Amino acid sequence: MREVDRITRKVAATNASVLILGETGTGKELIASAIHQLSHRSGGPFVKVNCGALSESLLESELFGHVRGAFTGAIANRAGRFEAANGGSIFLDEINSTTMTLQVKLLRVLQEKEFERVGDTATNRTDARVIAASNRDLMRQVHSDRFREDLYWRLNVVPIEIPALRHRRDDIPALVSFFLEYYNEVNDRYVTHIDPEVMLALQDYHWPGNVRELQNYVERAVVMSDTDELTIDLLPECVLTGDSYADTYSGSFDEHSPAGGGLPMHDSGPSEGNGNVPPSRMPGQSSQGANPAAYVDRMDAKTLTRYVVLRGLDESDPDENVHAAVVDQVEKELIAQVLAQCGGVQTKAASRLGMNRNTLYKKIKQYGLG
């Protein structure tokens, strides 16, 4: 995070567009706010827009404004967010959610600093600094024709990539202390001590929801504590077992769960396989729950590996060679992907895989990849 802080302070003194990248919950809005507050525009407005929360037509009106009669329900002229941000900064969160049509208009604002309200022909100008954020790889979106390349390069003047919380575990104690102090103040509580076991558990967990998830758990602990100490029993089950959000979320609440609240409960009773749940399904997934594969983008490699192994064990027969059912399949896919990345050059692929070329050649033949 020191590098993030360095770039944030350096870019704040300029008018350059900034693109903030990071998983959901890493604190992209906080970085955007810091850039504004540290800039010479700090006396101006800081306008926030969640591009993923509105449809294309509504977002266009929200950003650029509209005139009376522009569409059904437009009973008066209305200024948009770019006008409101004049002299300050505008933060476009989830910029990856915008349509290609709207991206053309955003590109014009970035390049020419001008736009028209919806339904109007008069051109307006704005002096708003654009700070955008995305929880997706925008270059990959460009390659798949879901994001304009010219807009990408206009936004990506200075990129700031915020690492996931699982990649900066040393920050967890400081974050816990900050949230503890904040929620003590907000809730008039006095939870001032932290059980050492709690900190160990928090640092061992891999935080698929990042800082926002940590914030949620600390607030919950402060509210539910009966003493002045944050103890291990105040943490949710997923932190104690090491399961991720994808492991525990079933997509629905059963009759034993609080209506609309809390985390889904794990099955009770005898267990096998991984020591917590039967290997026939992902941990915490009911037979009618949502497929955890829907959350693949939020899983880290460790969780994905566990899922693949459990699925392989589930699909294999009792007398089947599980090594072939699981490990061989993973190795085959790994070799295929690395070969593709290396343009089919076996010497380069062998080096990347950490094996000699003859071994790679045999495996290519074995798996029918040649």
C-alpha positions as CSV (number, residue, x, y, z in Angstrom):
1,M,0.0,0.0,0.0
2,R,3.0,2.3,0.3
3,E,3.2,2.4,-3.5
4,V,-0.5,3.1,-3.7
5,D,0.0,6.0,-1.3
6,R,3.0,7.3,-3.2
7,I,1.2,7.3,-6.6
8,T,-2.0,8.8,-5.0
9,R,-0.1,11.8,-3.6
10,K,1.9,12.3,-6.7
11,V,-1.1,12.2,-9.1
12,A,-3.3,14.3,-6.9
13,A,-1.2,17.4,-7.7
14,T,-2.1,17.1,-11.4
15,N,-5.2,17.2,-13.5
16,A,-4.5,13.8,-15.1
17,S,-7.3,11.2,-15.4
18,V,-6.9,8.3,-13.0
19,L,-8.0,4.7,-13.3
20,I,-8.3,2.8,-10.1
21,L,-8.3,-1.0,-10.4
22,G,-9.1,-3.5,-7.7
23,E,-11.5,-6.2,-6.5
24,T,-14.8,-5.2,-4.9
25,G,-14.3,-4.0,-1.4
26,T,-10.7,-3.0,-1.6
27,G,-11.3,0.8,-1.1
28,K,-11.3,2.3,-4.5
29,E,-13.7,5.1,-3.6
30,L,-11.5,6.0,-0.6
31,I,-8.5,6.4,-2.9
32,A,-10.6,8.5,-5.3
33,S,-11.7,10.7,-2.4
34,A,-8.0,11.0,-1.3
35,I,-7.0,12.1,-4.7
36,H,-9.6,14.8,-4.7
37,Q,-8.9,16.0,-1.2
38,L,-5.1,16.2,-1.8
39,S,-5.6,18.1,-5.1
40,H,-6.0,21.8,-5.8
41,R,-9.6,21.0,-6.6
42,S,-10.4,20.1,-3.0
43,G,-12.4,23.2,-2.6
44,G,-14.7,22.1,-5.4
45,P,-17.3,19.3,-5.5
46,F,-16.5,15.6,-5.4
47,V,-19.3,13.9,-7.3
48,K,-19.7,10.1,-7.2
49,V,-21.6,8.0,-9.8
50,N,-22.1,4.3,-9.7
51,C,-22.3,3.4,-13.4
52,G,-23.4,-0.2,-12.6
53,A,-26.5,0.9,-10.7
54,L,-28.4,2.5,-13.6
55,S,-29.6,1.5,-17.1
56,E,-28.0,3.2,-20.1
57,S,-30.7,5.8,-20.6
58,L,-30.9,6.7,-16.9
59,L,-27.1,6.8,-16.6
60,E,-26.8,9.1,-19.7
61,S,-29.4,11.5,-18.1
62,E,-27.6,11.3,-14.7
63,L,-24.2,12.1,-16.2
64,F,-25.1,14.8,-18.8
65,G,-28.5,16.0,-17.6
66,H,-31.7,16.5,-19.7
67,V,-34.1,19.2,-20.9
68,R,-37.8,19.3,-20.4
69,G,-39.6,16.9,-22.7
70,A,-36.5,14.9,-23.6
71,F,-38.3,11.7,-22.5
72,T,-41.4,10.6,-20.6
73,G,-41.2,12.0,-17.1
74,A,-38.7,14.8,-17.9
75,I,-41.0,17.6,-16.6
76,A,-38.1,20.1,-16.1
77,N,-34.6,20.8,-17.1
78,R,-32.0,19.0,-15.0
79,A,-28.3,19.4,-14.7
80,G,-26.2,16.3,-14.8
81,R,-23.3,15.1,-12.7
82,F,-20.6,16.5,-15.0
83,E,-22.1,20.0,-14.6
84,A,-22.3,19.5,-10.9
85,A,-18.7,18.4,-10.8
86,N,-17.5,21.6,-12.6
87,G,-14.3,22.8,-10.9
88,G,-14.0,19.6,-8.9
89,S,-13.8,15.9,-9.5
90,I,-16.2,13.2,-10.7
91,F,-15.7,9.6,-9.7
92,L,-17.1,7.0,-12.1
93,D,-17.3,3.7,-10.3
94,E,-17.8,0.5,-12.2
95,I,-16.9,2.2,-15.4
96,N,-16.7,-1.3,-17.0
97,S,-20.5,-1.5,-16.7
98,T,-21.1,1.3,-19.3
99,T,-22.3,0.5,-22.8
100,M,-20.3,1.1,-25.9
101,T,-22.7,3.9,-27.0
102,L,-22.3,5.8,-23.7
103,Q,-18.5,5.2,-23.8
104,V,-18.4,7.3,-27.0
105,K,-19.9,10.3,-25.1
106,L,-17.6,9.8,-22.2
107,L,-14.6,9.8,-24.5
108,R,-15.8,13.2,-25.9
109,V,-16.0,14.7,-22.4
110,L,-12.5,13.4,-21.6
111,Q,-11.0,14.8,-24.8
112,E,-13.0,17.9,-25.5
113,K,-14.5,18.7,-22.1
114,E,-17.9,19.2,-23.7
115,F,-21.3,17.5,-23.9
116,E,-25.0,18.0,-24.6
117,R,-27.8,17.4,-22.2
118,V,-30.2,14.6,-23.3
119,G,-32.7,16.2,-25.8
120,D,-30.7,19.4,-26.2
121,T,-28.6,20.8,-29.0
122,A,-26.7,23.3,-27.0
123,T,-23.1,22.3,-26.1
124,N,-22.0,22.6,-22.4
125,R,-18.5,22.7,-21.1
126,T,-17.1,21.2,-17.9
127,D,-13.9,21.5,-16.0
128,A,-14.2,18.3,-14.0
129,R,-11.4,15.9,-13.3
130,V,-12.3,12.3,-14.1
131,I,-11.4,9.5,-11.8
132,A,-12.7,6.1,-12.8
133,A,-12.7,2.7,-11.1
134,S,-13.2,-0.9,-12.2
135,N,-13.3,-4.2,-10.6
136,R,-12.7,-5.9,-13.9
137,D,-9.6,-6.1,-16.1
138,L,-10.5,-3.4,-18.7
139,M,-7.8,-4.5,-21.2
140,R,-9.5,-7.9,-21.2
141,Q,-12.8,-6.1,-21.8
142,V,-11.2,-4.3,-24.7
143,H,-10.0,-7.5,-26.2
144,S,-13.5,-9.0,-26.0
145,D,-15.0,-5.9,-27.6
146,R,-16.9,-4.9,-24.4
147,F,-14.9,-1.7,-23.8
148,R,-13.6,0.9,-26.2
149,E,-9.8,0.9,-26.5
150,D,-9.7,4.7,-27.1
151,L,-11.6,5.4,-23.9
152,Y,-9.4,2.9,-22.1
153,W,-6.2,4.9,-23.0
154,R,-7.9,8.2,-22.1
155,L,-8.8,6.9,-18.7
156,N,-5.7,5.0,-18.0
157,V,-3.3,8.0,-17.9
158,V,-2.3,7.1,-14.3
159,P,-3.4,3.6,-13.2
160,I,-3.6,2.8,-9.5
161,E,-4.0,-0.9,-8.7
162,I,-5.1,-1.7,-5.1
163,P,-4.0,-5.1,-3.9
164,A,-6.6,-7.5,-2.4
165,L,-6.5,-7.7,1.4
166,R,-5.3,-11.3,1.2
167,H,-2.1,-9.9,-0.4
168,R,-1.5,-7.4,2.4
169,R,-2.3,-9.3,5.6
170,D,0.1,-7.1,7.6
171,D,-2.4,-4.3,7.2
172,I,-5.2,-6.3,9.0
173,P,-4.2,-5.3,12.6
174,A,-4.2,-1.6,11.8
175,L,-7.5,-1.9,10.0
176,V,-9.1,-3.8,12.8
177,S,-8.0,-1.2,15.3
178,F,-9.3,1.6,13.1
179,F,-12.7,0.0,12.6
180,L,-12.9,-1.0,16.3
181,E,-12.4,2.6,17.4
182,Y,-14.8,3.9,14.8
183,Y,-17.7,1.5,15.6
184,N,-17.1,1.9,19.3
185,E,-17.7,5.6,18.8
186,V,-20.7,5.1,16.5
187,N,-22.4,2.6,18.8
188,D,-21.4,4.0,22.1
189,R,-19.6,0.8,23.0
190,Y,-16.2,0.1,24.7
191,V,-14.7,-3.0,23.1
192,T,-11.1,-2.0,23.5
193,H,-9.3,-5.4,23.8
194,I,-8.7,-8.0,21.1
195,D,-8.2,-11.7,21.9
196,P,-4.9,-12.8,20.2
197,E,-6.8,-15.8,18.7
198,V,-9.0,-13.3,16.9
199,M,-6.1,-11.6,15.2
200,L,-4.6,-14.9,14.2
201,A,-8.0,-16.1,12.7
202,L,-8.4,-12.8,10.8
203,Q,-4.9,-13.0,9.4
204,D,-5.4,-16.6,8.3
205,Y,-8.6,-15.9,6.4
206,H,-8.3,-15.0,2.8
207,W,-10.9,-12.2,2.6
208,P,-12.8,-12.7,-0.7
209,G,-14.8,-9.5,0.3
210,N,-11.7,-7.6,1.1
211,V,-11.7,-4.6,3.4
212,R,-15.5,-4.2,3.2
213,E,-15.9,-7.7,4.6
214,L,-13.5,-7.1,7.4
215,Q,-15.3,-3.9,8.3
216,N,-18.6,-5.8,8.4
217,Y,-17.3,-8.4,10.8
218,V,-15.7,-5.8,13.1
219,E,-18.9,-3.8,13.3
220,R,-20.9,-7.0,14.0
221,A,-18.5,-8.0,16.8
222,V,-18.7,-4.6,18.4
223,V,-22.5,-4.6,18.3
224,M,-22.8,-8.2,19.6
225,S,-20.1,-8.1,22.3
226,D,-21.2,-8.3,26.0
227,T,-17.7,-7.4,27.3
228,D,-14.9,-5.0,26.5
229,E,-13.0,-7.7,24.5
230,L,-13.4,-8.9,20.9
231,T,-13.4,-12.7,21.3
232,I,-13.2,-15.5,18.9
233,D,-16.9,-16.5,19.3
234,L,-17.9,-13.1,17.8
235,L,-16.4,-14.0,14.5
236,P,-18.6,-15.6,11.7
237,E,-18.1,-19.3,11.0
238,C,-16.5,-18.7,7.6
239,V,-13.5,-17.0,9.3
240,L,-13.1,-19.8,11.8
241,T,-13.3,-22.6,9.2
242,G,-11.4,-20.8,6.5
243,D,-14.3,-21.2,4.0
244,S,-14.8,-18.3,1.6
245,Y,-18.0,-16.4,0.8
246,A,-18.4,-18.7,-2.2
247,D,-18.2,-21.8,0.1
248,T,-20.8,-20.6,2.6
249,Y,-23.3,-18.8,0.4
250,S,-26.1,-21.1,-0.7
251,G,-28.2,-18.5,-2.5
252,S,-31.2,-19.0,-0.1
253,F,-32.0,-19.2,3.5
254,D,-33.4,-22.4,5.0
255,E,-36.1,-22.7,7.7
256,H,-33.4,-22.6,10.4
257,S,-31.8,-19.4,9.2
258,P,-32.8,-15.9,10.4
259,A,-34.9,-14.4,7.7
260,G,-32.7,-12.3,5.5
261,G,-29.9,-12.0,8.0
262,G,-26.6,-13.4,8.9
263,L,-24.5,-16.0,7.1
264,P,-26.0,-19.3,6.0
265,M,-25.5,-22.1,8.5
266,H,-23.2,-25.1,7.8
267,D,-24.7,-28.6,7.9
268,S,-24.3,-30.3,11.3
269,G,-23.6,-33.9,12.0
270,P,-20.9,-36.3,10.9
271,S,-18.6,-35.1,8.2
272,E,-16.0,-36.6,5.9
273,G,-13.6,-35.6,3.1
274,N,-12.2,-32.3,4.2
275,G,-13.1,-32.7,7.8
276,N,-15.9,-30.2,7.7
277,V,-18.4,-31.2,5.0
278,P,-19.1,-34.2,2.7
279,P,-17.1,-34.0,-0.5
280,S,-20.2,-34.3,-2.6
281,R,-20.7,-30.5,-2.6
282,M,-18.9,-27.2,-1.8
283,P,-18.9,-26.4,1.9
284,G,-22.2,-24.9,3.0
285,Q,-23.9,-25.5,-0.3
286,S,-27.3,-27.1,0.0
287,S,-28.5,-29.5,-2.6
288,Q,-30.7,-26.8,-4.0
289,G,-28.3,-23.9,-3.5
290,A,-26.7,-21.8,-6.2
291,N,-23.7,-23.3,-8.1
292,P,-20.5,-21.9,-6.5
293,A,-19.0,-21.8,-10.0
294,A,-21.0,-18.6,-10.3
295,Y,-18.6,-17.0,-7.9
296,V,-15.4,-18.2,-9.6
297,D,-14.2,-14.6,-10.2
298,R,-14.2,-14.1,-6.4
299,M,-12.3,-17.3,-5.5
300,D,-8.6,-17.4,-5.1
301,A,-6.4,-20.2,-6.4
302,K,-6.5,-22.1,-3.1
303,T,-10.3,-22.1,-3.0
304,L,-10.6,-23.0,-6.6
305,T,-8.3,-26.0,-6.1
306,R,-10.3,-27.2,-3.2
307,Y,-13.5,-26.9,-5.3
308,V,-11.9,-28.9,-8.2
309,V,-10.7,-31.7,-5.9
310,L,-14.1,-32.0,-4.2
311,R,-15.9,-32.1,-7.5
312,G,-13.4,-34.6,-8.9
313,L,-13.9,-36.9,-5.8
314,D,-17.7,-36.5,-6.1
315,E,-17.8,-37.5,-9.8
316,S,-15.4,-40.4,-9.6
317,D,-16.4,-44.0,-8.8
318,P,-15.2,-45.6,-5.5
319,D,-12.9,-47.9,-7.4
320,E,-11.7,-45.3,-9.9
321,N,-8.2,-43.9,-10.0
322,V,-8.8,-40.5,-8.4
323,H,-5.4,-39.2,-9.4
324,A,-6.4,-39.6,-13.0
325,A,-9.8,-38.1,-12.3
326,V,-8.4,-35.0,-10.7
327,V,-4.6,-34.4,-10.9
328,D,-4.3,-35.5,-14.5
329,Q,-7.2,-33.4,-15.6
330,V,-5.7,-30.3,-14.0
331,E,-2.2,-31.0,-15.4
332,K,-3.7,-31.4,-18.9
333,E,-5.5,-28.1,-18.7
334,L,-2.4,-26.4,-17.3
335,I,-0.2,-27.7,-20.1
336,A,-2.8,-26.7,-22.7
337,Q,-3.1,-23.1,-21.3
338,V,0.6,-22.6,-21.0
339,L,1.2,-23.9,-24.6
340,A,-1.4,-21.4,-25.8
341,Q,0.3,-18.6,-23.9
342,C,3.6,-19.5,-25.4
343,G,2.3,-19.7,-28.9
344,G,2.8,-23.5,-29.1
345,V,6.6,-23.1,-28.6
346,Q,7.4,-26.3,-26.5
347,T,10.8,-25.1,-25.3
348,K,9.3,-21.9,-23.9
349,A,6.3,-23.8,-22.4
350,A,8.6,-26.4,-20.8
351,S,10.6,-23.7,-19.1
352,R,7.4,-22.0,-17.8
353,L,6.2,-25.4,-16.5
354,G,9.5,-26.3,-14.9
355,M,10.0,-29.5,-16.8
356,N,12.4,-30.6,-19.6
357,R,11.2,-30.6,-23.1
358,N,11.2,-34.4,-23.5
359,T,8.9,-34.7,-20.5
360,L,6.6,-32.1,-21.9
361,Y,6.6,-33.8,-25.3
362,K,5.5,-37.1,-23.7
363,K,2.7,-35.4,-21.7
364,I,1.5,-33.7,-24.9
365,K,1.2,-37.1,-26.5
366,Q,-0.3,-38.6,-23.4
367,Y,-3.1,-36.0,-23.1
368,G,-3.7,-35.8,-26.9
369,L,-2.6,-32.1,-27.1
370,G,-0.3,-32.5,-30.0
